Amino acid sequence: MLSLSLVGTFVVFEYAQFHQFQKQQRQLNKELTTLQKEKVESLESWEEYAGK
């Protein structure tokens, strides 16, 4: 019975960790997308400036 209780606690803990990981991954993906857009805009701006 104790081992079943420990397994149940472990599963809940692992689920919480996995959920937190997914949340962090979504945030990092948003940040990456934003940085990629900023990079493209910067390069376009630089090309426009250098072309003048």
Sequence and secondary structure as in RCSB ss.txt:
>XXXX:A:sequence
MLSLSLVGTFVVFEYAQFHQFQKQQRQLNKELTTLQKEKVESLESWEEYAGK
>XXXX:A:secstr
 HHHHHHHHHHHHHHHHHHHHHHHHHHHHHHHHHHHHHHHHHHHHHHHHHH 
